[in-house]
């Protein structure tokens, strides 16, 4: 792709030129279709039924009585889809509030704006009707200001804008009784597929090397019927608090939370041997939707890839002979996906194998032998977040 085209796409979609180049390597001339899809939410919002507390049919019945339309996945019964409404045209207002990226992307889907997410609110008074925009001026919703400029910037706490007109909308899951009872867990469809690809069995020893906040960990527990043991490891103490909250909410009983850096498990827990290991490491998250902008550079992406390889190297040391390692990310780059798996094959002696649950596209061929056995989810093809899954077997 010519440099002027990369510059055009970078300016139009608010992604760094380095990101455009990385995505072009994967997509070629179709890269703009990917960028367009990333700007919007998925047209279906997925949730996972927590079968430790309720069966899918009963959950669907409860939601139907609330007037919420659902669709059950034919092959993964705990995967439920809710319809996303929109896009809607926003009414015009006279004033803008600038929100940070995380808040802007949430507001795009119907969330409210809270004071910590406000970047700029010059001249805003309580009761004003305002348009919420990202720092690049992308309008994401309209609402009523519940605080004035001084309150927002002084206290940095509470509801700043009640959103009345989002561009997209979906049910507020976290306000539902079903969420508070631990019946459902919001989770992307590819993330749900990942735990199915791991295929954990009751009674096994599983290690989740990057477990917090506990989405895959809790899914693995329900697939194991709370039998066996999951070692849920994460070095971030604040995230581990969220993981423990997830355990309590969902009724998970076979998890041992460990606040530790997984890159040293082979040294610090020398007797640990796992039947299966799941690795969902920090990544560039270029597949997350909606994504309004991202300015990461090539050096940052390569640093993440090097970090990810460390987890895979340790996993290859603590897995039992013949055990299974599943590696996944919510990004689209070769560096963080196929090239990490290639490292696992060439440097760690792992073998890539077929996935029994395959709903995406084959991995990028010619990166390494059997790369087509890995699974990619493309935003513009599958309609999901961008995602990558690889299943590997230890010798």
C-alpha positions as CSV (number, residue, x, y, z in Angstrom):
1,X,0.0,0.0,0.0
2,X,1.3,3.5,-0.9
3,X,2.3,5.8,1.9
4,X,-0.3,8.4,0.9
5,X,-3.1,5.8,1.2
6,X,-1.8,4.8,4.6
7,X,-1.8,8.5,5.6
8,X,-5.4,8.9,4.3
9,X,-6.7,5.9,6.2
10,X,-4.8,7.0,9.3
11,X,-6.4,10.4,9.2
12,X,-9.9,9.1,8.3
13,X,-10.1,6.4,10.9
14,X,-7.9,7.9,13.7
15,X,-5.5,5.0,13.9
16,X,-1.7,5.4,13.8
17,X,0.1,4.8,10.5
18,X,1.9,1.9,12.2
19,X,-1.4,0.2,13.0
20,X,-2.7,0.8,9.4
21,X,0.5,-0.9,8.1
22,X,0.1,-3.8,10.5
23,X,-3.5,-4.4,9.5
24,X,-2.6,-4.1,5.8
25,X,-0.2,-7.0,6.1
26,X,-3.1,-9.1,7.2
27,X,-5.9,-7.6,5.1
28,X,-4.2,-6.3,2.0
29,X,-6.5,-4.1,-0.1
30,X,-9.5,-5.0,2.1
31,X,-8.1,-3.2,5.2
32,X,-10.7,-0.4,5.0
33,X,-13.5,-2.8,5.5
34,X,-11.9,-3.9,8.8
35,X,-11.4,-0.3,9.9
36,X,-15.1,0.5,9.2
37,X,-16.2,-2.5,11.2
38,X,-14.0,-1.6,14.1
39,X,-15.7,1.8,14.4
40,X,-19.1,0.2,15.3
41,X,-20.3,-2.3,17.9
42,X,-21.1,-5.8,16.9
43,X,-24.6,-6.1,15.6
44,X,-25.2,-8.8,18.2
45,X,-24.2,-8.6,21.8
46,X,-23.1,-11.9,23.3
47,X,-23.6,-13.0,26.9
48,X,-22.7,-16.3,28.6
49,X,-25.3,-18.2,30.6
50,X,-23.8,-19.4,33.9
51,X,-24.9,-23.0,33.9
52,X,-23.6,-23.4,37.5
53,X,-26.8,-21.4,38.5
54,X,-29.3,-21.6,35.7
55,X,-29.9,-23.5,32.4
56,X,-30.0,-21.6,29.0
57,X,-33.7,-22.3,28.4
58,X,-34.7,-20.9,31.8
59,X,-32.5,-17.8,31.3
60,X,-33.9,-17.2,27.8
61,X,-37.5,-17.5,29.2
62,X,-36.7,-14.9,31.9
63,X,-35.3,-12.4,29.3
64,X,-38.2,-13.1,26.9
65,X,-40.7,-12.1,29.7
66,X,-38.8,-8.8,30.0
67,X,-39.3,-8.2,26.3
68,X,-35.7,-8.9,25.4
69,X,-35.2,-10.7,22.1
70,X,-32.5,-13.4,22.3
71,X,-30.9,-15.9,20.0
72,X,-29.3,-19.1,21.3
73,X,-26.1,-20.5,19.5
74,X,-26.8,-23.8,17.9
75,X,-23.6,-25.5,19.0
76,X,-22.7,-23.7,22.2
77,X,-25.9,-23.5,24.3
78,X,-24.4,-21.2,26.9
79,X,-23.8,-18.5,24.3
80,X,-26.8,-16.2,24.0
81,X,-27.0,-13.2,21.6
82,X,-28.9,-9.9,22.2
83,X,-29.8,-7.6,19.4
84,X,-28.0,-4.2,19.2
85,X,-30.3,-1.4,18.0
86,X,-29.0,1.4,15.8
87,X,-27.3,3.4,14.4
88,X,-29.5,6.3,15.4
89,X,-29.1,9.9,14.2
90,X,-28.2,12.2,17.0
91,X,-30.2,15.5,17.6
92,X,-28.2,18.7,17.5
93,X,-27.1,20.5,20.6
94,X,-25.3,23.8,21.3
95,X,-22.6,22.4,23.7
96,X,-20.1,19.6,23.7
97,X,-18.4,17.6,26.4
98,X,-15.2,15.8,25.5
99,X,-14.9,12.3,27.0
100,X,-11.9,9.9,27.1
101,X,-11.7,6.9,24.8
102,X,-13.0,4.3,27.2
103,X,-16.0,6.4,28.1
104,X,-16.7,7.4,24.5
105,X,-16.7,3.8,23.3
106,X,-19.1,2.9,26.2
107,X,-21.4,5.8,25.5
108,X,-21.6,4.9,21.8
109,X,-23.5,1.8,23.1
110,X,-25.8,3.5,25.5
111,X,-23.8,3.9,28.7
112,X,-23.8,7.2,30.7
113,X,-20.9,9.5,31.2
114,X,-19.3,9.7,34.6
115,X,-17.1,12.5,35.9
116,X,-13.8,10.6,35.8
117,X,-14.2,10.1,32.1
118,X,-14.6,13.8,31.2
119,X,-11.6,15.5,29.5
120,X,-13.2,18.9,28.8
121,X,-16.5,20.5,29.7
122,X,-16.0,24.2,29.2
123,X,-19.2,26.2,30.0
124,X,-21.4,23.3,30.9
125,X,-24.1,23.9,33.4
126,X,-26.4,21.4,35.2
127,X,-29.4,20.8,33.0
128,X,-27.7,21.6,29.7
129,X,-28.5,19.3,26.8
130,X,-25.0,18.3,25.4
131,X,-23.3,16.2,22.8
132,X,-20.6,13.9,24.0
133,X,-17.6,13.7,21.7
134,X,-14.2,11.9,21.7
135,X,-11.0,13.9,21.8
136,X,-11.0,13.7,18.0
137,X,-14.5,15.2,17.8
138,X,-16.4,11.9,17.1
139,X,-20.0,12.3,18.4
140,X,-21.0,9.3,20.4
141,X,-24.2,10.4,22.2
142,X,-26.5,13.2,23.5
143,X,-27.7,13.6,27.0
144,X,-28.6,15.9,29.9
145,X,-25.8,17.3,32.1
146,X,-26.3,16.3,35.8
147,X,-23.3,18.4,36.9
148,X,-21.8,21.7,35.9
149,X,-18.3,22.3,34.9
150,X,-17.0,23.2,38.3
151,X,-18.6,20.1,40.0
152,X,-17.2,17.8,37.3
153,X,-13.7,19.1,37.5
154,X,-13.5,19.6,41.2
155,X,-15.1,16.4,42.6
156,X,-14.3,13.9,39.7
157,X,-17.1,11.7,41.0
158,X,-20.6,10.8,40.1
159,X,-22.9,10.9,37.0
160,X,-21.9,13.8,34.7
161,X,-24.2,13.2,31.8
162,X,-27.3,11.0,31.6
163,X,-27.3,9.8,28.0
164,X,-30.7,10.0,26.4
165,X,-29.7,9.5,22.8
166,X,-26.9,7.0,22.1
167,X,-26.0,6.0,18.5
168,X,-26.5,2.4,19.4
169,X,-28.4,0.8,22.3
170,X,-28.7,-2.5,24.0
171,X,-30.2,-3.7,27.3
172,X,-28.3,-2.5,30.4
173,X,-27.2,-5.9,31.5
174,X,-25.5,-4.9,34.8
175,X,-28.7,-3.4,36.1
176,X,-30.6,-6.6,35.5
177,X,-31.6,-9.0,38.3
178,X,-30.1,-11.8,36.2
179,X,-26.7,-10.2,36.3
180,X,-26.9,-9.5,40.0
181,X,-27.9,-13.1,40.7
182,X,-24.9,-14.4,38.7
183,X,-27.0,-16.0,36.0
184,X,-25.2,-14.2,33.1
185,X,-21.7,-12.9,32.3
186,X,-21.2,-10.4,29.5
187,X,-18.5,-12.0,27.2
188,X,-17.7,-11.8,23.5
189,X,-18.5,-14.8,21.4
190,X,-14.9,-15.5,20.4
191,X,-13.9,-15.4,24.1
192,X,-16.7,-18.0,24.8
193,X,-15.3,-20.1,22.0
194,X,-11.8,-20.0,23.5
195,X,-12.8,-21.9,26.6
196,X,-14.6,-24.5,24.5
197,X,-11.5,-24.9,22.4
198,X,-9.6,-25.6,25.6
199,X,-12.2,-28.4,26.3
200,X,-11.5,-28.7,30.1
201,X,-12.7,-31.9,31.8
202,X,-14.0,-32.4,35.4
203,X,-11.2,-33.4,37.7
204,X,-8.4,-31.9,35.7
205,X,-5.8,-29.3,36.8
206,X,-6.1,-26.2,34.8
207,X,-3.9,-23.1,34.9
208,X,-5.2,-19.7,33.7
209,X,-2.1,-17.7,33.4
210,X,-3.7,-14.2,32.9
211,X,-7.0,-14.9,34.7
212,X,-8.4,-11.6,35.9
213,X,-11.1,-10.4,35.8
214,X,-12.3,-14.0,35.5
215,X,-14.3,-14.4,32.3
216,X,-12.7,-17.4,30.9
217,X,-11.8,-18.8,34.3
218,X,-15.5,-18.9,35.3
219,X,-16.5,-20.4,32.0
220,X,-13.9,-23.1,32.4
221,X,-15.3,-23.8,35.9
222,X,-18.8,-24.3,34.6
223,X,-17.5,-26.6,31.9
224,X,-15.8,-28.6,34.6
225,X,-19.0,-28.6,36.7
226,X,-16.9,-27.2,39.6
227,X,-14.9,-30.4,39.7
228,X,-11.1,-30.4,39.6
229,X,-8.9,-27.3,40.2
230,X,-8.2,-24.1,38.3
231,X,-5.2,-22.1,39.3
232,X,-6.2,-18.5,38.4
233,X,-3.0,-16.4,38.2
234,X,-2.6,-12.7,37.7
235,X,-0.1,-10.3,39.1
236,X,-2.4,-7.2,39.3
237,X,-3.9,-7.0,42.8
238,X,-6.8,-4.7,41.8
239,X,-7.8,-7.1,38.9
240,X,-7.6,-10.0,41.3
241,X,-10.2,-8.3,43.5
242,X,-12.5,-8.3,40.4
243,X,-11.7,-12.0,39.9
244,X,-12.7,-12.8,43.5
245,X,-15.9,-10.9,43.0
246,X,-16.6,-12.9,39.8
247,X,-15.9,-16.2,41.7
248,X,-18.4,-15.2,44.5
249,X,-21.1,-13.8,42.1
250,X,-21.1,-16.8,39.7
251,X,-20.8,-19.6,42.4
252,X,-17.4,-20.9,41.3
253,X,-16.0,-23.4,43.8
254,X,-13.0,-25.0,42.2
255,X,-10.7,-22.0,41.7
256,X,-7.6,-21.1,43.6
257,X,-6.7,-17.4,43.0
258,X,-3.0,-16.7,43.0
259,X,-1.6,-13.1,42.8
260,X,1.6,-13.8,41.0
261,X,3.6,-13.2,37.8
262,X,2.9,-16.2,35.7
263,X,6.2,-15.8,33.8
264,X,7.9,-17.3,36.9
265,X,5.5,-20.2,37.7
266,X,8.0,-22.8,36.6
267,X,10.6,-21.4,39.1
268,X,8.4,-20.4,42.0
269,X,6.0,-23.5,41.8
270,X,8.4,-26.2,40.5
271,X,6.0,-29.0,41.2
272,X,3.1,-27.5,39.3
273,X,2.0,-29.6,36.4
274,X,-1.2,-28.8,34.5
275,X,-3.4,-30.9,32.2
276,X,-4.5,-27.8,30.3
277,X,-3.3,-24.2,30.3
278,X,-5.1,-21.1,28.9
279,X,-3.1,-18.0,28.0
280,X,-5.0,-14.8,27.3
281,X,-2.2,-12.2,27.8
282,X,-2.2,-8.4,27.6
283,X,-2.3,-7.4,24.0
284,X,-2.8,-4.4,21.8
285,X,-6.6,-5.0,21.7
286,X,-6.9,-3.8,18.1
287,X,-9.9,-6.1,17.7
288,X,-12.0,-4.6,20.4
289,X,-15.3,-3.0,19.2
290,X,-16.2,-0.2,19.0
291,X,-12.7,1.3,18.7
292,X,-12.8,5.0,18.0
293,X,-9.1,5.6,17.8
294,X,-5.7,4.1,18.7
295,X,-2.2,5.6,18.5
296,X,0.0,2.6,19.3
297,X,3.2,2.3,17.4
298,X,5.2,-0.7,16.0
299,X,7.6,-0.7,19.0
300,X,4.7,-1.0,21.4
301,X,3.2,-3.9,19.5
302,X,6.5,-5.7,19.3
303,X,7.1,-5.2,23.0
304,X,3.7,-6.8,23.7
305,X,4.5,-9.8,21.4
306,X,7.8,-10.3,23.2
307,X,5.9,-10.2,26.5
308,X,3.3,-12.8,25.3
309,X,6.1,-15.2,24.3
310,X,7.3,-15.3,27.8
311,X,3.9,-16.7,29.0
312,X,4.0,-19.4,26.3
313,X,7.5,-20.4,27.1
314,X,6.6,-21.0,30.8
315,X,3.4,-22.8,29.8
316,X,5.5,-25.2,27.8
317,X,7.5,-26.0,31.0
318,X,4.6,-26.6,33.4
319,X,2.2,-28.5,31.0
320,X,2.0,-32.3,31.4
321,X,3.2,-34.5,28.5
322,X,0.4,-34.5,25.9
323,X,-1.3,-31.6,27.6
324,X,-3.2,-28.8,25.8
325,X,-2.3,-25.1,25.7
326,X,-4.7,-22.6,24.3
327,X,-3.4,-19.1,23.4
328,X,-5.8,-16.3,22.5
329,X,-5.8,-12.5,22.0
330,X,-8.3,-9.8,21.1
331,X,-6.1,-8.3,18.4
332,X,-5.3,-8.7,14.7
333,X,-1.6,-8.3,14.2
334,X,0.7,-11.1,13.0
335,X,3.3,-10.2,15.7
336,X,0.9,-11.0,18.6
337,X,-0.8,-14.0,17.0
338,X,0.7,-16.3,14.4
339,X,4.3,-15.2,15.2
340,X,3.8,-16.0,18.9
341,X,2.4,-19.4,18.0
342,X,5.3,-19.9,15.6
343,X,7.7,-19.3,18.6
344,X,5.8,-21.9,20.5
345,X,6.3,-24.4,17.8
346,X,9.9,-23.7,16.9
347,X,11.3,-22.7,20.3
348,X,9.0,-24.6,22.8
349,X,8.4,-27.8,20.9
350,X,4.6,-27.4,20.8
351,X,2.4,-28.7,18.0
352,X,-0.6,-26.8,16.6
353,X,-3.7,-28.9,16.3
354,X,-7.2,-28.8,15.0
355,X,-9.9,-27.0,17.0
356,X,-13.2,-28.8,17.4
357,X,-15.1,-25.5,17.8
358,X,-14.3,-23.4,14.7
359,X,-16.5,-20.5,13.7
360,X,-13.9,-18.0,12.4
361,X,-11.5,-18.0,9.5
362,X,-8.2,-19.9,9.2
363,X,-5.1,-18.2,10.5
364,X,-2.8,-16.4,8.0
365,X,-1.0,-19.1,6.0
366,X,2.7,-19.2,5.1
367,X,3.5,-17.7,8.6
368,X,4.4,-21.3,9.8
369,X,3.3,-24.8,9.0
370,X,-0.3,-25.6,10.1
371,X,-1.1,-21.9,10.6
372,X,-4.4,-22.6,9.0
373,X,-5.4,-24.6,12.0
374,X,-5.4,-21.4,14.1
375,X,-8.6,-19.5,14.2
376,X,-9.2,-15.8,13.4
377,X,-12.3,-13.7,13.9
378,X,-12.5,-10.8,11.5
379,X,-14.8,-7.9,12.5
380,X,-16.0,-7.4,8.9
381,X,-16.4,-11.1,8.1
382,X,-17.7,-12.8,11.3
383,X,-19.3,-9.6,12.7
384,X,-17.5,-10.2,16.0
385,X,-14.6,-8.4,17.7
386,X,-11.3,-9.2,16.1
387,X,-9.8,-12.3,17.8
388,X,-7.3,-15.1,17.5
389,X,-7.3,-18.6,19.0
390,X,-4.6,-21.3,18.8
391,X,-4.7,-24.8,20.3
392,X,-1.3,-26.5,20.9
393,X,-0.3,-29.9,22.2
394,X,2.8,-30.6,24.3
395,X,5.0,-33.5,23.2
